[in-house]
Amino acid sequence: ERMKRIMLTQQEIAFTKNRKKLGDELICLIDENDCRTPARGRCFAQSPHIDSLCIVNRCTAKAGKFISARVTGSRDYDLIVEQT
């Protein structure tokens, strides 16, 4: 029960932080982009395979490229961004 309360508190903190990033400009490294689904990338604060992701809508960059992006929303721990 204690661990559940701690995890829910941490989740609330993370989701609040994500909401505060709405409209922010980020530099994202694109990790995956098959051009059929939103690309997956990460900003400076996101470690690969550990932290949340940036889900990049309308991304034209290939994997391994950096892009400028604007935060347009969030889904769970991930940020939803659009290439600018």
C-alpha positions in Angstrom: 0.0 0.0 0.0 2.8 2.4 0.9 4.6 1.8 -2.4 1.4 2.3 -4.3 0.9 5.7 -2.7 4.4 6.7 -3.4 4.1 5.7 -7.1 0.8 7.6 -7.5 2.4 10.7 -5.9 5.4 10.4 -8.2 3.0 10.0 -11.2 1.1 13.1 -10.3 4.3 15.1 -10.1 5.5 13.8 -13.5 2.2 14.5 -15.2 2.1 18.1 -13.7 5.6 18.7 -15.0 4.6 17.5 -18.4 1.5 19.8 -18.5 3.8 22.8 -17.6 5.9 22.1 -20.7 3.0 22.8 -23.0 4.2 25.2 -25.7 7.9 24.8 -24.8 10.4 24.5 -27.7 12.7 21.5 -27.5 15.6 20.1 -29.5 14.8 16.4 -30.0 17.0 13.5 -31.3 14.9 11.3 -33.5 15.3 7.6 -32.5 12.7 6.0 -34.8 10.7 7.2 -37.8 9.0 4.9 -40.3 7.0 7.9 -41.8 3.7 5.9 -41.3 3.3 6.5 -37.5 4.5 9.4 -35.3 8.2 9.3 -34.8 9.8 8.6 -31.5 12.6 10.7 -30.1 13.9 12.3 -26.9 15.0 15.7 -25.6 18.1 16.5 -23.5 16.3 15.4 -20.3 15.3 11.9 -21.5 17.7 9.0 -21.3 17.2 6.1 -23.8 15.4 3.1 -22.6 14.9 4.7 -19.1 12.8 7.9 -19.4 9.7 8.9 -21.2 9.7 9.7 -25.0 8.9 12.5 -27.3 6.2 11.4 -29.7 6.7 13.5 -32.8 3.8 14.2 -35.1 4.4 15.2 -38.7 8.1 14.4 -38.5 10.2 14.5 -41.7 13.6 13.8 -40.1 15.3 10.5 -40.3 16.6 8.6 -37.2 19.7 10.1 -35.8 18.8 13.7 -36.7 18.1 16.6 -34.3 14.9 18.6 -34.8 13.3 21.7 -33.2 9.9 20.8 -31.8 7.1 22.4 -29.8 5.3 20.5 -27.0 1.6 20.2 -27.9 0.5 17.8 -25.2 1.3 14.7 -23.2 0.2 11.1 -22.9 1.0 9.4 -19.6 4.7 10.1 -19.1 5.5 10.9 -22.8 5.5 14.4 -24.4 3.6 14.9 -27.7 5.5 17.3 -29.9 5.4 18.7 -33.4 8.3 19.5 -35.6 8.8 23.2 -36.1 
